Amino acid sequence: MKYTALLFLFSFSICPIFSQNISSKKLLQKSIAYHDPSNQWPTFNGELNLKETRPNGSDRHTQLQINNNNGFFKMEQDRDGNHLTHILENGECSYMLNNSKTIAEEDIKKHKLNCKRTQFMRNYYVYLYGLPMKLNDPGTIVHDNIEKTKFQDQDCFAMKVTYEEGVGNDIWYFYFHPKTYAMIGYRFYHDEEKNDGEYITLEGVKTINNMRLPMTRKWYVNKDGKFLGADILE
């Protein structure tokens, strides 16, 4: 009787967090429920303030204004001794350099003050800070098989995500805590066989509009683990 009880306890202690399987649909639902319990992201209208650090010392502060109701996006960034402002409103782009709308052509090119760049930055920030909610967007392919694995020595669930043609080309893997379902990191590949791309670790939590957003993102190269930088939500 004692042997049976000890055997049961030992078996449970080996992998208590993976006591049951979970579907990709259920895993995504649970992770969204953790990060956005009040369903605030679809109508999010607020500010995000970031400190972005890089190994070469080219740190910068970025302030974002995002309105998911109408697609408005504003990015103000202190960079290389200048204050840059990108605005996307009603599909139109506008800019300021050091709070002036009068900008020399050479400065426009130097600071990439063009609509293609502004739209790219909007998509970049809205995607990253909208995760995992953005995985419900049209064109997202969430694969069925959920893997039980480790990410940075943490037990986790891994979810593979790809995108329909015209939406995205990269292959993504998202990693979730097996008890809370919080995202603990993710990685992407342009070509998985080449082990290119990057992986991102997530640390801490910042609560904004009742959403639990990762406080710190740290970026690394998949191939050799080279550290690329950190983005800190202030």
trRosetta pair geometry for C-beta under 8 A, 3 or more apart (Angstrom, degrees):
i j d omega theta_ij theta_ji phi_ij phi_ji
1 4 5.9 -52 -150 32 28 111
1 5 6.6 25 153 -16 61 107
2 5 5.8 -57 -150 37 33 111
2 6 6.3 30 154 -17 67 107
3 6 5.9 -56 -147 39 30 108
3 7 6.2 33 154 -23 65 107
4 7 5.7 -54 -147 34 29 113
4 8 6.5 31 153 -20 63 105
5 8 5.7 -53 -152 33 32 112
5 9 6.5 27 153 -15 65 106
6 9 5.7 -55 -147 39 34 109
6 10 6.1 35 155 -20 67 108
7 10 5.7 -55 -145 37 29 112
7 11 6.3 30 155 -20 63 106
8 11 5.9 -56 -149 35 28 110
8 12 6.4 24 155 -17 63 108
9 12 5.8 -57 -148 37 31 110
9 13 6.2 29 156 -21 66 109
10 13 5.8 -57 -145 35 30 109
10 14 6.9 42 154 -34 62 96
11 14 6.0 -44 -160 12 33 115
12 16 5.3 45 166 -90 76 93
12 19 7.8 12 -141 -97 82 111
13 16 6.3 -9 -113 -38 28 109
15 18 4.7 -37 164 46 111 104
15 19 7.5 166 118 -65 81 55
15 155 7.9 169 -138 -138 81 149
16 19 6.2 -5 -170 -52 45 106
17 155 5.6 119 71 113 143 142
17 178 4.1 94 159 96 113 135
17 179 5.8 -79 -135 -51 104 91
18 148 5.1 53 -122 -136 142 145
18 155 7.2 -116 -38 177 107 128
18 178 6.2 -60 -71 -158 69 153
21 146 7.3 143 -169 65 81 115
22 26 5.2 -124 -173 86 89 118
22 27 5.0 106 129 -64 122 94
22 30 7.8 -50 -167 11 143 142
22 146 5.8 -41 79 66 79 164
22 157 6.7 -38 58 -115 125 153
23 26 4.6 89 56 11 87 102
23 27 6.7 -150 91 -8 43 88
23 144 7.3 -43 -156 -161 83 73
23 146 7.0 164 -159 -12 16 126
24 27 5.6 -54 -143 37 31 113
24 28 6.3 30 159 -18 65 106
24 142 5.0 168 152 145 130 108
24 143 6.4 175 -84 89 161 43
24 144 5.5 -135 2 -137 127 29
24 145 7.5 22 -48 42 115 17
24 146 5.5 177 -73 -58 70 99
24 159 5.7 120 -133 -134 96 110
25 28 6.1 -58 -151 36 26 108
25 29 6.4 28 152 -19 62 108
25 142 7.4 127 -76 101 57 138
26 29 5.5 -53 -148 36 33 115
26 30 6.2 30 156 -18 67 107
27 30 5.9 -57 -147 38 29 108
27 31 6.3 25 156 -17 64 108
27 146 5.8 137 -28 -106 153 145
27 157 5.8 -135 -136 126 139 153
27 159 6.1 -177 104 -71 141 130
27 176 6.2 158 -178 47 109 162
27 181 6.7 -173 -160 -137 64 111
28 31 5.8 -55 -144 38 31 109
28 32 6.3 30 158 -16 65 107
28 132 6.3 -149 -146 147 76 131
28 135 5.8 -126 -139 100 125 130
28 136 7.3 143 158 -66 131 86
28 142 6.3 -32 -51 -144 146 162
28 159 7.2 118 -65 -140 89 167
29 32 6.0 -58 -149 38 27 108
29 33 6.3 29 152 -21 63 108
30 33 5.5 -52 -146 35 32 115
30 34 6.6 34 152 -20 63 101
30 181 4.0 -129 125 -117 104 171
31 34 5.6 -51 -153 32 35 112
31 35 6.3 15 157 -4 68 110
31 132 4.7 24 119 39 124 153
31 176 5.4 -90 -87 -122 126 133
31 181 4.4 -132 -79 155 62 101
31 182 7.0 134 -138 -105 82 17
31 183 6.3 72 -163 -49 126 79
32 35 6.0 -63 -138 49 32 98
32 36 5.6 -37 -176 47 72 101
32 132 5.7 -110 -71 84 73 101
32 133 5.6 102 -126 -90 105 68
32 136 7.4 30 -82 -31 151 125
33 36 7.5 -70 -106 67 14 59
33 37 5.8 48 -176 -106 57 68
33 181 7.4 37 58 85 92 142
34 37 7.1 1 -133 -61 10 90
34 180 5.8 99 -126 158 145 83
34 181 5.0 175 -19 82 139 95
34 182 5.3 -125 138 -76 148 67
34 212 6.4 -63 146 51 74 137
35 131 7.8 -59 164 118 172 52
35 132 6.2 136 23 25 150 85
35 133 7.0 -132 95 -37 124 92
35 182 7.0 121 -64 -126 88 70
35 183 7.1 15 -64 3 135 101
35 211 6.2 21 159 -167 70 83
35 212 5.0 -116 -132 64 51 88
35 213 7.2 76 -161 -81 100 46
36 39 6.1 81 142 -93 104 28
36 40 5.8 -138 -156 37 97 78
36 41 5.0 -45 -123 -17 153 110
36 133 5.5 29 2 -68 152 125
36 210 7.9 84 -147 111 51 82
36 211 5.0 -5 -101 -119 74 96
36 212 7.7 -130 -54 29 43 71
37 210 6.7 -94 57 155 91 105
38 210 4.7 26 15 111 134 141
38 211 7.8 -106 43 -65 93 67
39 42 6.6 -9 169 16 85 108
40 43 6.8 -90 -168 60 48 81
40 44 5.7 75 141 -80 84 83
40 209 4.7 170 166 136 154 112
40 210 5.7 137 -31 66 144 97
40 211 5.4 -121 61 -50 126 105
41 44 5.1 -18 -141 -30 37 119
41 68 6.9 64 162 -10 56 170
41 130 5.8 114 -164 -141 129 84
41 133 4.4 90 76 104 166 175
41 211 6.4 94 -62 -99 86 143
42 68 6.0 -158 175 125 29 139
42 133 7.7 -137 -50 172 70 135
43 68 6.1 -147 -123 78 13 107
43 69 5.6 39 -144 -71 70 94
44 66 6.3 11 114 106 109 107
44 67 7.6 -156 104 -132 60 30
44 68 4.8 63 50 5 78 122
44 209 6.3 149 -126 76 89 164
44 211 7.6 -14 -98 -19 125 149
45 66 7.3 -142 -124 101 35 58
45 67 4.5 29 -120 -121 88 79
45 68 6.9 -121 -63 27 65 70
45 69 6.0 -14 -66 1 117 112
46 65 7.6 -135 124 -141 23 60
46 66 6.8 -9 60 58 55 81
46 208 6.5 172 115 167 152 114
46 209 5.7 -153 -21 -41 156 129
47 63 6.4 -15 -165 -172 110 92
47 64 6.6 150 -157 81 56 56
47 65 5.5 -27 -98 -95 76 68
47 66 7.9 149 -100 18 27 73
48 63 7.5 162 84 -157 49 46
48 64 4.4 -4 56 56 94 110
48 66 6.9 17 1 3 108 115
48 125 7.5 178 66 179 142 121
48 129 6.2 -56 -90 -134 167 165
48 208 7.2 16 -95 -142 82 175
48 233 6.4 -57 -165 -135 97 101
49 61 7.4 -7 -173 -172 87 97
49 62 7.6 164 -155 88 44 52
49 63 5.3 -10 -107 -108 75 76
49 64 7.7 -158 -72 24 33 72
49 233 7.2 103 73 -163 57 57
49 234 4.6 -62 104 62 104 102
50 61 7.0 160 86 -157 56 51
50 62 4.5 -10 61 61 107 96
50 63 7.6 -171 23 -77 72 32
50 64 7.1 38 -5 -8 110 106
50 231 5.6 -19 -163 -170 123 92
50 232 6.6 137 -159 70 65 48
50 233 6.0 -36 -100 -99 73 51
50 234 6.7 172 -103 4 18 91
51 59 6.9 1 -179 -175 86 110
51 60 7.9 173 -154 89 49 38
51 61 5.8 -24 -103 -103 65 74
51 231 7.6 157 80 -158 46 45
51 232 4.5 -16 61 61 94 106
51 234 5.7 77 -14 -45 99 119
52 59 6.6 165 88 -155 54 60
52 60 5.2 -11 60 62 102 82
52 61 7.5 172 18 -92 78 23
52 62 6.0 31 -10 -1 120 116
52 229 6.7 31 177 159 80 128
52 230 7.5 -177 -150 93 46 48
52 231 5.0 -8 -108 -108 82 76
52 232 7.5 -169 -76 22 36 70
53 59 4.7 -12 -112 -108 63 101
53 229 5.8 -179 93 -160 56 85
53 230 4.9 4 54 55 102 90
53 231 7.9 -166 23 -76 66 33
53 232 7.2 31 -4 -5 104 110
54 57 6.9 -54 81 29 83 16
54 58 4.8 -13 56 58 133 83
54 59 6.4 -165 22 -74 75 51
54 228 7.5 -40 -134 159 80 55
54 229 4.3 -29 -102 -102 62 122
55 227 6.1 117 -62 100 126 99
55 228 7.4 -103 -8 -156 110 19
55 229 6.6 -116 -16 -78 72 71
58 80 7.7 -6 -149 -68 103 79
60 77 5.9 24 162 -174 127 96
60 78 5.8 -177 -157 81 81 67
60 79 4.8 6 -121 -91 138 79
61 77 7.1 173 89 -146 50 54
61 78 4.9 24 50 35 91 111
62 75 6.4 -19 -167 -165 101 94
62 76 7.2 154 -157 82 51 50
62 77 4.7 -6 -107 -103 80 90
62 78 8.0 -137 -69 25 46 65
63 75 7.3 153 80 -155 52 44
63 76 4.5 -6 56 59 102 100
63 77 7.6 -161 25 -70 63 49
64 73 7.5 -32 -163 -160 90 81
64 74 7.1 147 -160 82 44 59
64 75 5.6 -9 -105 -103 72 74
64 125 5.7 -165 -115 163 154 155
64 129 7.9 165 80 10 158 159
65 72 7.0 -38 121 126 100 102
65 73 7.0 153 84 -156 68 34
65 74 4.0 10 47 50 110 104
65 75 7.9 -144 26 -63 69 38
66 72 7.5 154 -158 90 28 70
66 73 6.0 10 -109 -110 64 75
66 125 7.3 -146 -74 116 129 115
66 126 6.2 152 -137 -95 134 91
66 129 7.7 -177 -8 81 164 134
67 70 5.4 -2 118 45 118 84
67 71 7.1 -17 86 45 83 16
67 72 4.0 23 42 51 118 103
67 73 7.6 -138 29 -62 72 47
68 71 7.5 39 -142 -73 31 39
68 126 7.7 136 -91 -145 94 119
70 90 7.7 -24 162 -72 110 66
71 88 7.2 -78 144 123 89 106
71 90 7.9 126 78 -75 112 27
71 91 7.8 28 109 -55 142 61
72 88 7.0 166 -153 90 39 69
72 89 5.3 19 -121 -107 86 79
73 86 7.7 -17 120 114 96 96
73 87 7.3 162 91 -154 59 40
73 88 4.4 12 55 50 100 107
73 89 7.8 -154 37 -62 55 59
73 118 7.5 149 96 169 121 93
73 121 7.9 160 150 99 137 88
73 122 4.1 30 169 -115 176 116
73 125 7.9 139 -150 63 123 123
73 126 7.4 -79 -100 -49 128 119
74 85 7.1 -14 -169 -166 92 89
74 86 7.0 166 -153 87 44 58
74 87 5.0 -1 -108 -108 84 76
74 88 7.6 -156 -68 28 47 63
75 84 7.8 -5 113 110 90 93
75 85 7.3 162 86 -151 53 42
75 86 4.5 4 53 52 99 103
75 118 7.6 -172 27 -139 120 79
75 121 5.8 -53 -18 132 164 137
75 122 7.6 -135 -31 -74 119 68
75 125 7.4 159 -91 -7 122 156
76 83 6.8 -3 -172 -176 94 91
76 84 7.1 165 -152 85 46 52
76 85 5.1 -7 -102 -102 78 78
77 83 7.5 161 82 -155 41 48
77 84 4.8 -16 61 60 91 100
77 85 7.9 176 21 -76 67 37
77 86 7.9 15 5 3 109 99
78 82 7.5 172 -151 86 50 37
78 83 5.7 -22 -98 -100 69 70
78 84 7.9 177 -83 19 20 76
79 82 6.1 -28 71 63 67 83
79 84 5.9 -18 32 5 113 120
79 111 7.8 131 83 -135 125 102
82 97 6.3 -25 -177 -164 123 88
82 98 5.9 -84 -153 -55 80 93
82 111 7.0 -92 97 -96 151 137
83 96 7.9 -18 112 113 91 97
83 97 7.5 132 77 -170 62 41
83 98 5.2 103 47 -100 93 47
83 99 6.4 14 89 -30 130 78
84 95 7.6 -32 -168 -162 79 99
84 96 7.6 153 -162 83 37 61
84 97 6.4 -10 -108 -111 63 65
84 111 5.7 -171 -107 -178 130 134
84 113 7.3 -146 -153 -84 109 102
85 95 6.2 146 85 -160 72 51
85 96 4.0 11 49 50 123 96
85 97 7.7 -141 26 -64 81 30
85 99 7.4 74 -12 -90 135 44
86 93 7.2 -30 -167 -158 82 100
86 95 6.0 -12 -105 -106 53 83
86 113 7.2 -159 -94 -132 88 73
86 117 7.5 -115 -118 107 144 94
86 118 4.4 -175 -175 -115 123 101
86 121 6.4 74 84 62 161 144
87 93 6.8 144 82 -156 59 50
87 94 4.7 -16 63 62 112 86
87 95 7.1 -164 21 -74 82 37
87 118 7.6 -23 58 -152 23 142
88 91 7.6 0 -176 -119 87 12
88 92 7.4 163 -152 79 51 36
88 93 5.5 -19 -98 -97 71 74
88 115 7.7 108 -104 -145 99 80
88 118 5.3 158 -59 145 108 119
88 119 6.6 117 -104 -82 148 63
88 122 5.5 -47 27 -57 151 148
89 92 6.0 -30 72 62 68 85
89 94 7.5 -21 25 15 105 107
93 114 7.5 60 115 168 157 31
93 115 3.9 -170 3 -103 151 88
93 118 4.9 145 -130 48 126 156
93 119 7.6 -84 -74 -41 127 84
94 101 7.4 -25 179 -129 106 108
95 101 7.3 128 87 -133 56 65
95 103 6.5 -27 105 -10 115 156
95 108 7.6 120 81 -120 157 85
95 113 4.3 73 -139 -166 168 119
95 118 7.8 -131 -75 -69 98 131
96 99 5.6 13 160 -130 132 19
96 100 6.0 143 -161 60 87 27
96 101 5.5 -50 -101 -78 82 57
96 103 7.6 -176 -145 -54 28 119
97 100 5.9 -35 69 61 68 85
97 103 4.7 105 8 -108 124 111
97 107 5.7 21 -101 148 172 136
97 111 6.7 147 -103 32 116 163
97 113 7.2 -76 -58 -66 105 152
100 103 6.9 148 103 -65 92 72
103 107 5.2 -120 -177 85 91 119
103 108 5.5 110 124 -64 119 86
103 113 6.5 -26 134 69 163 164
104 107 4.6 87 62 8 86 104
104 108 7.1 -144 97 -11 44 84
105 108 5.4 -48 -151 28 36 117
105 109 6.7 30 154 -12 65 103
106 109 6.0 -55 -153 39 33 107
106 110 6.1 35 151 -22 67 110
107 110 5.3 -51 -136 38 35 114
107 111 5.9 7 171 5 70 111
107 113 7.4 21 125 6 75 131
108 111 6.9 -73 -141 50 17 88
108 113 4.7 -93 -143 56 65 109
108 114 7.2 85 171 -56 95 81
109 112 7.5 19 -174 -75 30 42
112 117 4.4 139 153 -98 107 167
113 117 7.3 -96 -109 60 12 136
114 117 5.1 89 63 11 78 104
114 118 7.1 -148 98 -7 38 91
115 118 5.4 -54 -143 38 37 113
115 119 6.1 36 159 -18 70 105
116 119 6.1 -56 -148 37 27 108
116 120 6.4 30 152 -21 61 108
117 120 5.6 -54 -150 35 31 115
117 121 6.4 28 155 -17 66 105
118 121 5.9 -55 -148 37 30 108
118 122 6.4 33 153 -20 64 105
119 122 5.6 -50 -147 35 33 113
119 123 6.4 30 156 -16 65 106
120 123 6.0 -59 -150 39 29 107
120 124 6.1 32 152 -24 65 110
121 124 5.4 -51 -143 35 32 117
121 125 6.3 21 164 -9 67 107
122 125 6.5 -64 -146 42 25 99
122 126 5.9 15 163 -11 65 117
123 126 6.1 -60 -135 44 24 106
123 127 5.9 27 163 -23 63 112
124 127 6.2 -63 -151 34 19 108
124 128 6.5 5 161 -9 59 111
125 128 6.1 -59 -142 41 30 104
125 129 5.9 1 171 6 68 114
126 129 6.7 -65 -132 52 22 91
126 130 5.4 17 166 -17 61 127
126 134 7.5 127 136 -90 76 134
127 130 6.0 -71 -138 43 17 106
127 131 7.0 34 158 -44 58 94
127 134 5.4 137 -142 179 59 173
128 131 6.2 -41 -163 -1 30 113
128 217 7.4 -21 179 -68 127 166
129 213 6.2 8 -156 -144 85 130
130 133 5.2 -90 172 66 78 102
130 134 4.1 87 109 -46 110 109
131 134 5.5 -53 -80 30 57 107
131 135 6.8 61 -134 -28 76 96
131 174 7.6 -161 -171 -121 127 132
131 183 6.4 31 132 -38 109 169
131 186 7.5 -81 177 -16 161 151
132 135 5.0 -25 -180 9 78 123
132 174 6.6 97 -109 -174 112 156
132 183 5.8 159 -45 -53 106 125
133 136 6.3 -47 180 19 52 110
134 137 5.3 -10 -173 -19 63 119
134 140 7.6 148 140 -71 67 149
135 140 5.5 170 -162 170 50 156
135 142 6.1 74 171 -77 110 118
135 161 6.2 -92 -132 -114 109 149
135 174 7.4 -60 -77 -18 147 161
136 140 7.0 171 173 50 1 144
137 140 5.1 96 67 -20 75 120
138 167 7.8 -145 114 -104 69 141
139 163 5.6 27 148 -163 93 89
139 164 4.3 -108 -149 34 75 111
139 166 7.4 -104 -134 84 134 84
139 167 3.4 157 165 -86 138 158
139 168 7.4 120 140 8 116 89
140 161 6.4 -22 -170 -164 95 112
140 163 6.1 -37 -108 -107 46 77
140 164 7.9 -68 -35 -4 16 88
140 167 7.4 -131 -62 145 50 151
141 161 6.6 146 79 -161 59 58
141 162 4.7 -19 66 71 117 77
141 163 6.3 -171 13 -91 92 21
141 164 6.5 125 -36 -48 107 70
142 159 6.6 -16 -158 175 94 117
142 160 7.9 134 -161 85 47 54
142 161 5.6 -21 -103 -105 59 87
143 159 7.2 164 54 -175 83 67
143 160 4.1 -5 33 77 135 102
143 161 6.9 -141 1 -79 85 35
143 162 7.2 58 -45 7 104 92
145 160 7.3 19 69 21 85 116
146 157 5.3 -10 179 -168 113 109
146 158 7.0 152 -166 68 60 50
146 159 6.0 -21 -115 -88 83 75
147 157 7.1 138 74 -163 47 55
147 158 4.2 -20 64 57 102 106
147 160 8.0 62 -2 -29 111 96
148 155 7.5 -5 -175 -168 87 90
148 156 7.9 170 -152 89 50 36
148 157 6.4 -35 -98 -103 57 61
148 158 7.7 -166 -75 13 10 86
148 178 7.7 42 -131 -95 92 132
149 155 7.9 166 97 -148 28 50
149 156 6.3 -30 73 69 69 79
149 157 7.8 92 28 -137 76 18
149 158 4.9 3 31 -15 124 126
149 175 7.8 -90 76 -120 104 105
150 153 6.0 1 177 -124 123 18
150 154 6.2 146 -157 66 74 35
150 155 6.0 -42 -99 -91 75 40
150 156 6.6 108 -128 22 27 88
151 154 5.6 -30 67 59 70 92
151 156 5.0 -24 15 30 105 145
151 158 7.2 137 -49 -83 115 101
151 175 4.0 0 -14 -143 161 165
151 184 6.1 145 83 96 128 114
151 185 5.2 -166 152 56 138 125
152 184 7.5 -138 45 142 117 114
152 185 6.5 102 -1 -11 123 158
152 201 5.8 61 -51 -109 158 121
154 175 7.8 106 83 155 111 131
154 177 7.5 -52 157 -104 128 75
154 184 5.8 -100 90 151 152 161
155 178 5.8 -41 124 -1 101 131
156 175 4.5 37 138 -175 152 96
156 176 5.8 144 -169 64 97 39
156 177 6.3 -57 -115 -92 88 30
156 178 6.1 -160 -125 -38 33 87
156 184 5.9 -120 -102 40 141 133
157 175 7.2 154 77 -154 47 51
157 176 4.6 -21 60 60 98 99
157 178 5.7 123 -26 -92 91 78
157 181 8.0 -11 34 -120 130 69
158 173 5.4 -7 -170 -174 105 109
158 174 7.2 150 -155 75 53 43
158 175 5.5 -19 -99 -98 72 73
158 176 7.9 -178 -78 18 27 77
159 173 7.0 151 74 -157 43 56
159 174 4.7 -19 60 59 99 95
159 175 7.9 -170 20 -74 74 29
159 176 6.9 37 -8 -8 111 115
160 171 7.2 -21 -162 -174 96 93
160 172 7.3 141 -160 85 47 56
160 173 5.7 -25 -99 -100 61 75
161 171 7.8 149 79 -166 51 49
161 172 4.4 -22 66 71 98 108
161 173 7.5 172 20 -86 77 26
161 174 6.4 35 -5 -9 121 108
162 168 7.6 -165 -179 91 52 103
162 170 7.9 -158 -130 98 65 43
162 171 5.7 -22 -93 -112 92 68
162 172 7.3 174 -77 25 41 78
163 167 4.1 -132 170 94 116 107
163 168 3.3 70 43 53 159 97
163 169 7.1 -60 60 -39 112 21
163 170 7.5 41 13 51 116 62
164 167 4.8 65 62 11 77 124
164 168 7.9 72 49 35 46 70
169 190 7.1 26 114 -142 106 72
170 188 4.6 19 163 -178 133 118
170 189 6.4 156 -163 74 83 40
170 190 5.9 -53 -108 -92 84 50
170 197 7.0 119 -149 -108 115 130
171 188 6.6 152 78 -157 47 65
171 189 4.7 -14 59 57 101 96
171 192 5.3 -32 59 -53 150 114
172 186 6.2 2 -173 178 99 117
172 187 7.2 163 -151 86 56 42
172 188 4.8 -24 -97 -99 72 88
173 186 6.3 173 89 -156 53 69
173 187 5.2 0 53 55 98 87
173 188 7.6 -176 19 -80 65 42
174 183 6.2 -59 -174 -126 103 107
174 185 8.0 176 -154 99 49 43
174 186 4.5 -19 -107 -104 61 109
175 183 6.9 95 75 -159 57 65
175 184 5.1 -65 109 62 103 90
175 185 4.8 4 49 63 123 78
175 186 6.3 -167 11 -80 79 51
176 181 5.3 -4 177 -154 121 52
176 182 6.8 157 -153 77 71 29
176 183 5.9 -47 -98 -97 69 47
176 184 6.7 144 -123 6 16 88
177 180 4.6 13 92 49 132 89
177 181 6.2 -87 68 -33 78 10
177 182 4.7 20 18 50 122 80
177 183 7.9 -81 -5 -25 82 4
177 184 5.5 106 -53 -42 81 116
178 181 7.8 28 -144 -74 13 54
182 205 7.8 -71 -144 -85 144 119
182 212 7.2 -71 -119 118 111 135
183 186 6.8 -23 -168 -39 119 101
183 202 5.8 57 115 27 91 162
183 214 6.8 -71 83 -54 107 122
184 201 7.4 -23 156 -153 70 68
184 202 5.7 -158 -165 54 29 103
185 199 6.5 34 167 173 120 95
185 200 5.7 179 -155 92 80 59
185 201 4.7 -30 -99 -113 122 46
185 202 5.3 -162 -75 5 57 86
186 199 7.2 -162 105 -150 35 67
186 200 5.6 0 59 53 72 101
187 197 6.5 102 171 124 85 121
187 198 6.7 -149 -145 108 74 42
187 199 3.6 -27 -96 -102 106 84
187 200 6.9 174 -83 14 52 67
187 222 6.2 98 -165 -91 125 110
188 197 4.7 -137 100 -164 62 134
188 198 6.5 11 50 54 83 69
188 199 7.9 167 15 -87 52 49
189 192 4.2 97 106 -82 163 63
189 194 7.7 150 -166 60 110 80
189 195 7.2 -71 -118 -130 120 24
189 196 6.0 107 -150 67 76 68
189 197 4.1 -123 -103 -3 40 146
189 222 6.9 7 -90 -25 85 170
190 194 7.7 -26 75 59 86 123
190 196 5.2 -34 40 89 97 126
190 197 5.6 170 -5 -63 70 94
191 194 4.3 44 96 18 111 113
191 196 5.6 50 49 25 81 117
192 195 7.2 31 -178 -76 42 43
195 222 5.4 -152 171 125 76 118
195 223 5.3 115 119 -94 103 75
196 222 6.5 101 150 52 14 125
196 223 6.6 -4 -106 -46 42 112
197 222 5.0 38 79 -10 75 135
198 219 5.7 0 175 -168 137 92
198 220 6.3 151 -162 79 84 41
198 221 5.8 -57 -106 -107 77 37
198 222 5.9 -136 -99 -29 19 84
198 228 6.8 -31 -133 -1 135 149
199 219 7.9 156 84 -152 38 50
199 220 5.4 -20 63 66 82 96
199 222 5.7 103 -21 -87 94 76
200 217 5.4 -10 -173 -167 114 101
200 218 6.8 154 -156 74 60 44
200 219 5.4 -19 -102 -99 83 64
200 220 7.5 174 -83 22 36 74
201 217 7.3 151 75 -155 48 49
201 218 4.8 -10 54 55 98 100
201 220 7.4 38 -10 -1 98 115
202 214 3.9 -77 -157 -132 111 143
202 216 7.2 144 -158 80 44 58
202 217 6.1 -17 -100 -99 67 68
203 214 7.1 80 44 -169 32 97
203 215 6.5 -64 99 65 64 93
203 216 4.3 -20 63 65 97 110
203 218 7.1 32 -1 -8 114 108
204 214 6.9 97 76 -168 64 58
204 215 3.3 -43 102 39 114 129
204 216 5.4 64 34 9 114 95
205 212 5.0 -25 -159 -164 119 96
205 213 7.1 127 -159 66 62 37
205 214 6.9 -56 -103 -111 51 34
205 215 5.9 -37 12 -28 5 100
206 212 7.8 136 66 -159 38 47
206 213 5.1 -35 68 71 89 92
206 214 7.4 13 19 108 90 17
206 215 4.4 120 -32 -93 97 81
206 233 4.5 -125 15 102 159 126
207 210 6.8 1 -175 -117 100 22
207 211 6.9 157 -152 73 55 40
207 212 5.9 -24 -96 -96 74 59
207 213 7.5 156 -97 20 22 77
208 211 5.5 -27 71 57 71 94
208 213 5.8 -9 24 8 109 126
208 233 7.9 -101 -28 168 132 134
213 233 6.1 73 112 -33 118 179
214 217 6.1 82 115 -63 130 83
214 233 7.2 128 100 2 53 131
215 232 6.7 7 155 -154 76 68
215 233 5.1 -121 -144 50 48 99
216 230 6.0 -10 -168 -172 98 112
216 231 7.2 158 -153 80 48 50
216 232 5.1 -6 -104 -107 83 74
216 233 7.3 -130 -63 16 43 77
217 230 6.6 161 84 -156 52 58
217 231 4.5 1 54 52 104 98
218 227 7.1 -39 178 -143 104 96
218 229 7.6 -162 -146 104 56 33
218 230 4.8 -20 -99 -101 74 89
219 227 7.4 106 83 -165 59 53
219 228 4.0 -55 103 64 106 115
219 229 5.4 6 43 56 112 69
219 230 7.3 -165 11 -80 77 38
219 231 7.8 55 -24 -7 107 95
220 225 5.4 -15 179 -156 126 48
220 226 6.4 155 -159 74 71 40
220 227 5.7 -36 -101 -99 83 47
220 228 6.3 -171 -91 2 25 92
221 224 5.6 11 93 48 120 75
221 225 6.5 -52 67 6 75 7
221 226 4.3 21 20 45 119 93
221 228 6.6 115 -40 -47 78 110
